[in-house]
Amino acid sequence: MEREAEAKDNLWRARLDAVLMHRIWGSLIFLGIVYIIFFLSFAIGDPLVRLIQTGTQLFSVWASRMLEPWPRLQSLLGKAW
């Protein structure tokens, strides 16, 4: 029973290898996977970057308001707020 399952697994792997290691199809599949990863890194990363920027801006406004009584300390920490 185990040998049958192992033989089916090896057959599946051999077929998969035949497609993925093919000169043309293997290259196209590889390029497709790389494109998908590249696309997803921007699709997922862009909202995260915006979230971090928004959080940083909100923190800067809050810190600037907290430091209003101490203008020298505010200027020491930066006027970029």
C-alpha positions in Angstrom: 0.0 0.0 0.0 2.8 2.4 0.9 4.6 1.6 -2.4 1.5 2.5 -4.4 1.2 5.9 -2.6 4.9 6.4 -3.0 4.8 5.5 -6.7 1.9 8.0 -7.3 3.8 10.7 -5.4 6.9 10.1 -7.5 4.8 10.1 -10.7 3.2 13.5 -9.7 6.7 14.9 -8.9 8.0 13.7 -12.2 5.2 15.4 -14.1 5.6 18.6 -12.1 9.4 18.5 -12.7 8.8 18.0 -16.4 6.7 21.2 -16.6 8.7 23.4 -14.3 12.1 22.3 -15.7 11.0 22.8 -19.3 13.0 25.4 -21.3 10.0 27.5 -22.3 7.2 26.7 -19.8 9.5 26.6 -16.8 10.8 30.0 -17.7 7.4 31.5 -18.2 6.1 30.0 -15.0 9.1 31.4 -13.1 8.6 34.8 -14.6 4.9 34.7 -13.7 5.7 33.8 -10.1 8.3 36.6 -9.9 5.8 39.1 -11.4 3.1 38.0 -8.9 5.5 38.5 -5.9 6.6 41.9 -7.2 3.0 43.0 -7.7 1.9 41.8 -4.3 4.8 43.5 -2.6 3.5 46.8 -3.9 -0.2 46.0 -3.5 0.3 45.0 0.1 3.1 47.4 0.9 1.6 50.6 -0.3 -1.3 50.7 2.2 1.1 49.8 5.0 3.4 52.7 4.0 0.4 55.0 4.1 -0.6 53.7 7.5 2.9 54.3 8.9 3.0 57.8 7.4 -0.4 58.7 8.8 0.7 57.4 12.2 3.9 59.4 12.1 2.1 62.6 11.1 -0.5 62.1 13.9 2.3 61.5 16.4 4.2 64.6 15.2 1.1 66.8 15.6 0.5 65.4 19.1 4.1 65.9 20.2 4.2 69.4 18.8 1.1 70.3 20.8 2.5 68.7 24.0 5.7 70.7 23.6 4.0 74.1 23.0 4.8 75.3 26.5 8.5 74.7 25.8 9.4 76.3 22.5 13.1 75.8 23.0 12.7 72.0 23.5 10.3 72.0 20.5 12.9 73.7 18.4 15.6 71.3 19.7 13.6 68.3 18.6 12.8 69.7 15.2 10.5 72.1 13.4 9.6 69.5 10.7 6.3 68.9 12.5 
